[in-house]
Amino acid sequence: MYAFIMMKYKQFQGSAMHRLSRVAAVGLSAVLAACGQHEAAQQGGGAPPPAQVTVEAMMPQAVPISFDYVGRLEASREVEIRPRVAAVIEHRYFQEGAPVKAGALLYKLDAASFAAQVRAASAELANRQALLAEAKLELDRNRALAAQGFVSARALDTAQTALAVAEAGVHTAEANLADARVNLGYTEIRAPLTGVMGRALQVEGALVSPTGPALTTLAQIAPIYARFSIGEDARLALEKQRAKGELEQGRQRVRLVLADGTRIAAAGTLNFSDYKANPQTGAFDMRAEFVNADGALKPGQFVRVVVEGGQLPDAITVPQPAVQDGPTGKFVYVATPGEKGMTVALPHPVEVGAWVGGDGHDKQAGRWVIKSGLKPGDKVVVDGMARIFFPGMPIVPSEAGAAPGKAAAAPPASAQK
C-alpha cells in the first residue's frame, strides 16, 4: 500500500513541474517579445522635436533702479506730559488714543492752595506799594525842610534810601505774585503740540509731582518719520558705482511698503543722513519724512523703505523667469546657431545684480540686472524653458512681442537626423 501511494505522489509531482515549466516558458517569451518591440520602437523613432520658445534680444539701456531697506515708523515729535507742580488730579479731559489740538486742556489739578498763594502775593504787593507811597511822601517832606535849613543832609539821605528800599520791596512783591500766578496756571495742563494722545498713566485723585512718573504721552504723527539704516558695505559700493559712472543719481523719492505688501501712494523725502556710523550696528542711520495727513501710518510699524531716483545708464536686464539655478550657479539659455541650420539652446552662466521693476505682488514683472555673462545682441530664452530637456537641444525661437506667425520655421526633418 505504501509503495502504491509513493508511486502516485511521484506521478503528480512530475505533472506539476511540467505545467510550471510551460508557464515560465510562455512568460519569458512574452517578455522577450515586449523588449523586442521596445527596441524596435527606439530604433525606428527620431530625435525629439524642437522646442517652441520665446527669446528676447539683449540691448543695453538706462534702467531706473531703487534700493530697499527695512525701516520703522516713528513720530516726528513725541513728548511726555508731566506736571510742573505737586497737586492732586481733579479731572482728565482727553480720550486715550484720540487726536488733540495744540493748547487743548488735558488735565486739571487741584488749584485751591495755588489760588491762596496768589491772594497772599497780591496782598503783599499792596502792602509794599503802600510803603512805597509813604517813603515818597517822607522824601518830599524832607526835601522841603532841607531847602529851609531845618533838616540835615544826613536825614535827607536816609529818606532817599528808604524810598529805594520801598521800591525794591514792590518789585519783589510783583515777582512773587507773578510766580504764584504761574504756579496757578500750571494746574491746567495743556497739549504743547497737535498730535495723538497716548494711554493715561495717572488717574483722577492721584497725587502727582514734577519728579514723579509722567501723566501720559503725546505724539505728532503728521508728518511722520521712517527711520532706516544702510550698511557700510552697501554705502561704499554705491559710492564706487557713482564714481565709475555705473550709477546716476537723480532726484530722490522715498516710498513705503507696509508689512502686508501695500504700497503707500504718497512719496516722502530724505531729511536726515548721519555723517557717522552707528557704533553698535556699524550702519549709517537715515530718515525720511512723510506727510501722513490722514494719520494712516502709525509709529512703531515695520515697513520697507524704497529709495527711488537712481538709474543704471547702460544695463542689460532679463525677466526674472529666464534666470535658472544650476549646480554651479545661475544661468540663462541663449539661442545659438547650431549644425545643419538648426538653432539650439546653450546655457550661459550669469552674475545677477540689482532687482528692478516688479514688487511683492507681481514677481513676474521684475527683471534682473546682469552684471556679467551676456553681451548686447544675445537672444535669451524668456519663455518655454521647461521644454528644454538638455543643453544644446534644438529650439524654434520667436521674438518676444512678435506675432505668432513670425516665429522662426522649424528645421526640416532631414536636418534633425
Buried (B, 14 or more C-beta within 10 A) or exposed (E): EEEEEEEEEEEEEEEEEEEEEEEEEEEEEEEEEEEEEEEEEEEEEEEEEBBBBBBBEBEEEEBEBBBBBEBBBBBBBBBEBBBBBBBEBBEBBBEEEEBBEEEBBBBBBBBEEBBEBBEEBBEBBEEBBEBBEEBBEBBEEBEEBBEEEEBEEEBBEBBBEBBEEBBEBBEEBBEBBEEBBEBBBBBEBBBBBBBBBBEBBBEEEEEBEEEEEBBBBBBBBBBBBBBBBBBBEBBEEBEEBEEEEBBBEEEBBBBBBBEEEEEBEEBBEBEEEEEEBEEEEEBBBBBBBBEBEEEEBEBEBEBBBBBBBBBBEEBBBBBBBBBBEEEEEBBBBBBBEBEEEBBBBBBBEBEBBBBBBBEEEEEEEBBBBBBEBBEEEBBBBBBBBEBBEEEBBBBBBBBBEEEEEEBBEBBEEEBBE
